[in-house]
Amino acid sequence: MDATVLMPGEGERIGAAGAVGVMKADAQSTGGGFSMSEVTVAPGFTGPPPHAHREMTDSFYVLEGTVHVLADGEWIAAPPGAYVLAPPGVVHSFANRTGAPARLLNINSPGGWERYLRDLAALVAGGDAIDPASFAELATRYDIVIPDRS
């Protein structure tokens, strides 16, 4: 593997449903160890449904603005400098409930999360609501478990 140097704004841009990620590290560049994206979250972004991962660790480091994070069953307003780690099996989510954009680093281990983001962006590219069956299939492929809400 070679060193990777990306300047501000550089990296693959992947956008879906009110969040735009710029991939800074992917499975290929890290030997599969982790993925990292710099994510800009639009005001009012409702985020993904509460979910967990069987094998992946998901984490967030807030750079700017306030990101609301579901952790340990409660929503927490996370300001710049806050860090949240959701190990496998922990239900989590994130949203932007403010009127200003927010920015965060999303770090996932092992790597490969960029493949999910690409497929999600393709799924929502038409601007229509996401078909639940299509999302369920996508979730199954990418280690996303939506807890039963009944």
C-alpha positions as CSV (number, residue, x, y, z in Angstrom):
1,M,0.0,0.0,0.0
2,D,1.1,3.6,-0.7
3,A,0.6,6.6,1.5
4,T,-2.6,8.6,0.9
5,V,-2.7,12.4,1.1
6,L,-6.0,14.1,0.5
7,M,-6.3,17.9,0.7
8,P,-9.5,19.6,2.0
9,G,-12.4,18.7,-0.2
10,E,-10.6,15.9,-1.9
11,G,-11.9,12.4,-2.0
12,E,-14.9,10.6,-3.5
13,R,-18.1,12.5,-2.9
14,I,-21.1,10.3,-2.1
15,G,-24.4,11.9,-1.2
16,A,-27.8,10.5,-0.1
17,A,-30.9,11.8,1.6
18,G,-29.5,15.1,3.2
19,A,-25.9,13.9,3.9
20,V,-22.9,14.2,1.7
21,G,-19.8,12.2,2.6
22,V,-16.3,12.7,1.2
23,M,-14.4,9.5,1.5
24,K,-11.0,10.1,3.0
25,A,-10.1,6.4,3.6
26,D,-11.7,3.3,2.1
27,A,-11.2,-0.5,2.4
28,Q,-8.7,-0.4,-0.5
29,S,-6.5,2.3,1.0
30,T,-6.5,0.8,4.5
31,G,-6.1,-2.9,3.6
32,G,-9.6,-3.5,4.8
33,G,-9.0,-2.1,8.2
34,F,-11.4,0.9,8.2
35,S,-13.3,3.5,6.2
36,M,-13.5,7.2,7.1
37,S,-15.6,9.9,5.6
38,E,-16.1,13.6,6.3
39,V,-19.8,14.0,6.3
40,T,-21.8,17.2,6.0
41,V,-25.3,16.9,7.3
42,A,-28.0,19.2,6.2
43,P,-30.3,21.1,8.6
44,G,-33.3,18.9,9.5
45,F,-31.6,15.7,8.4
46,T,-33.6,12.9,10.1
47,G,-30.9,10.3,9.7
48,P,-31.0,6.6,9.2
49,P,-33.5,4.5,11.2
50,P,-32.1,3.2,14.5
51,H,-29.9,0.2,13.7
52,A,-27.0,-1.9,14.8
53,H,-24.3,-3.9,13.0
54,R,-23.4,-7.5,13.7
55,E,-19.7,-7.0,12.9
56,M,-18.9,-3.4,12.2
57,T,-17.9,-0.7,14.7
58,D,-19.4,2.7,13.8
59,S,-18.1,5.9,15.2
60,F,-18.7,9.6,14.9
61,Y,-16.5,12.6,15.7
62,V,-18.3,16.0,15.5
63,L,-16.3,18.7,13.7
64,E,-18.8,21.5,13.4
65,G,-22.4,22.2,14.4
66,T,-24.5,19.9,16.6
67,V,-25.2,16.3,15.6
68,H,-27.9,14.5,17.5
69,V,-26.8,10.9,18.2
70,L,-28.8,8.0,19.5
71,A,-26.7,6.0,21.9
72,D,-27.7,3.8,24.8
73,G,-31.4,4.4,24.0
74,E,-31.3,8.2,24.3
75,W,-30.8,11.0,21.9
76,I,-27.8,13.2,22.8
77,A,-26.9,16.6,21.4
78,A,-23.2,16.1,20.5
79,P,-21.2,19.4,20.0
80,P,-17.9,19.9,18.2
81,G,-15.3,17.6,19.8
82,A,-17.8,15.0,20.8
83,Y,-17.0,11.4,19.9
84,V,-19.5,8.5,19.9
85,L,-18.5,4.8,19.3
86,A,-21.2,2.2,18.6
87,P,-19.6,-1.3,18.8
88,P,-21.3,-4.3,17.1
89,G,-24.8,-4.9,18.5
90,V,-25.4,-1.4,19.8
91,V,-28.4,0.3,18.4
92,H,-27.5,3.8,17.2
93,S,-28.4,6.6,14.7
94,F,-27.6,10.3,14.0
95,A,-29.6,13.3,12.9
96,N,-29.3,17.1,12.6
97,R,-32.2,18.7,14.4
98,T,-30.8,22.2,14.1
99,G,-31.2,24.9,11.5
100,A,-27.5,24.9,10.5
101,P,-25.3,22.3,8.7
102,A,-23.2,20.0,10.8
103,R,-19.9,18.2,9.9
104,L,-18.6,15.0,11.3
105,L,-16.1,12.2,10.7
106,N,-17.7,8.8,10.3
107,I,-15.1,6.0,11.0
108,N,-16.1,2.4,10.4
109,S,-14.2,-0.8,11.1
110,P,-13.7,-3.0,9.2
111,G,-13.5,-1.1,6.0
112,G,-16.0,-1.3,3.1
113,W,-18.7,1.1,4.3
114,E,-18.1,3.1,1.1
115,R,-19.7,0.4,-0.9
116,Y,-22.9,0.7,1.2
117,L,-22.9,4.5,0.7
118,R,-22.5,4.2,-3.1
119,D,-25.4,1.7,-3.3
120,L,-27.6,3.9,-1.0
121,A,-26.8,6.9,-3.2
122,A,-27.8,5.0,-6.3
123,L,-31.0,3.8,-4.6
124,V,-32.1,7.3,-3.7
125,A,-30.8,9.0,-6.9
126,G,-34.3,9.3,-8.4
127,G,-35.4,11.5,-5.5
128,D,-38.4,9.3,-4.7
129,A,-38.9,7.7,-1.3
130,I,-36.9,4.6,-0.7
131,D,-38.8,1.4,-1.4
132,P,-38.8,-0.5,1.9
133,A,-38.1,-3.8,0.2
134,S,-35.1,-2.4,-1.7
135,F,-33.7,-0.9,1.6
136,A,-34.2,-4.1,3.4
137,E,-32.2,-5.9,0.8
138,L,-29.5,-3.3,0.9
139,A,-29.4,-3.5,4.7
140,T,-28.9,-7.3,4.6
141,R,-26.0,-7.0,2.3
142,Y,-24.2,-4.4,4.5
143,D,-24.5,-5.6,8.0
144,I,-27.3,-3.3,9.0
145,V,-29.9,-4.7,11.5
146,I,-33.1,-2.8,12.1
147,P,-34.5,-3.8,15.5
148,D,-38.1,-4.9,15.6
149,R,-40.2,-1.9,16.9
150,S,-43.3,-3.9,17.7
